Amino acid sequence: MGTRRAAWSVVLGVISTVTLPVAILGTRYSASYDLLHAAYAIPLAVLTGIAALMLARKARALDRATLEGVKGGRAATWGRVLGILGLCLAASATISIAVYGVLAAAD
């Protein structure tokens, strides 16, 4: 059970990490969307990042509680790292949108 949670934490961590770059890339090749429209992907990055962290934490706790030893420890660590990276990208995107809003309001 712990290895399945660890694997899902990696999957959600990857989704969290690539959500914003893919959204930005999508606006690059779309005629109907601007770069600001990529901001709609921020909540998805946050939610999947938090879910990756929660699953990684549960997987590591379950692996510590079993007598068999750590089986999903490395995957849980990767899920945690990718979840944190996705949250950092979402935070920097949020800050970027906020700064843009302040500068646009000053004009």
C-alpha positions as CSV (number, residue, x, y, z in Angstrom):
1,M,0.0,0.0,0.0
2,G,2.8,2.4,0.8
3,T,4.5,1.8,-2.6
4,R,1.2,2.7,-4.4
5,R,0.9,5.9,-2.4
6,A,4.5,6.7,-3.1
7,A,4.0,6.1,-6.8
8,W,1.0,8.3,-6.9
9,S,2.9,11.0,-5.0
10,V,5.5,11.0,-7.8
11,V,2.7,11.1,-10.5
12,L,1.0,14.1,-8.8
13,G,4.3,15.7,-8.2
14,V,5.2,15.5,-11.9
15,I,1.8,16.9,-12.8
16,S,2.2,19.8,-10.3
17,T,5.7,20.6,-11.6
18,V,4.8,20.6,-15.3
19,T,1.4,22.2,-15.1
20,L,2.5,25.8,-15.3
21,P,5.2,25.4,-18.0
22,V,2.7,23.5,-20.1
23,A,0.1,26.2,-19.6
24,I,2.7,28.9,-20.6
25,L,3.8,26.9,-23.6
26,G,0.1,26.5,-24.6
27,T,-0.4,30.2,-24.6
28,R,2.7,30.6,-26.8
29,Y,1.1,28.6,-29.6
30,S,-2.5,29.8,-29.2
31,A,-3.9,32.8,-31.0
32,S,-6.8,33.1,-28.6
33,Y,-5.0,32.9,-25.2
34,D,-2.6,35.4,-23.7
35,L,0.2,34.7,-21.2
36,L,-2.1,35.9,-18.3
37,H,-4.5,33.0,-19.1
38,A,-1.8,30.6,-17.9
39,A,-2.6,31.9,-14.4
40,Y,-5.7,29.7,-14.4
41,A,-3.4,26.7,-14.1
42,I,-2.1,27.9,-10.7
43,P,-4.8,26.3,-8.6
44,L,-4.2,22.9,-10.3
45,A,-0.5,23.1,-9.6
46,V,-1.2,23.9,-5.9
47,L,-3.8,21.2,-5.5
48,T,-1.7,18.5,-7.1
49,G,1.4,19.7,-5.2
50,I,-0.4,19.4,-1.8
51,A,-1.8,16.0,-2.8
52,A,1.7,14.8,-3.7
53,L,3.1,16.0,-0.3
54,M,0.2,14.3,1.6
55,L,0.6,11.0,-0.3
56,A,4.4,11.0,0.2
57,R,4.0,11.7,3.9
58,K,1.5,8.9,4.3
59,A,3.7,6.5,2.3
60,R,6.7,7.2,4.4
61,A,4.7,6.8,7.6
62,L,3.3,3.5,6.5
63,D,6.7,2.3,5.4
64,R,8.2,3.2,8.8
65,A,5.3,1.3,10.6
66,T,5.8,-1.9,8.7
67,L,8.3,-4.6,9.7
68,E,9.2,-5.3,6.1
69,G,11.4,-2.3,5.7
70,V,11.2,0.7,3.5
71,K,9.9,-0.2,0.0
72,G,8.6,3.1,-1.3
73,G,11.0,5.4,0.4
74,R,12.8,6.6,-2.7
75,A,9.6,7.2,-4.6
76,A,8.1,9.0,-1.6
77,T,11.1,11.3,-1.5
78,W,10.8,12.1,-5.2
79,G,7.1,12.7,-4.8
80,R,7.9,15.1,-1.9
81,V,10.6,16.9,-3.9
82,L,8.4,17.3,-7.0
83,G,5.4,18.4,-4.9
84,I,7.5,21.1,-3.2
85,L,8.9,22.2,-6.6
86,G,5.4,22.4,-8.0
87,L,4.3,24.5,-5.0
88,C,7.3,26.8,-5.5
89,L,6.5,27.3,-9.2
90,A,2.8,28.1,-8.2
91,A,4.0,30.6,-5.6
92,S,6.3,32.3,-8.0
93,A,3.6,32.5,-10.6
94,T,1.2,33.9,-8.1
95,I,3.8,36.6,-7.1
96,S,4.3,37.3,-10.8
97,I,0.6,37.8,-11.4
98,A,0.3,40.0,-8.3
99,V,3.2,42.2,-9.4
100,Y,1.7,42.5,-12.9
101,G,-1.6,43.5,-11.3
102,V,0.1,46.2,-9.2
103,L,2.0,47.6,-12.2
104,A,-1.1,47.5,-14.4
105,A,-3.1,49.4,-11.8
106,A,-0.4,52.0,-11.5
107,D,-0.7,53.0,-15.2
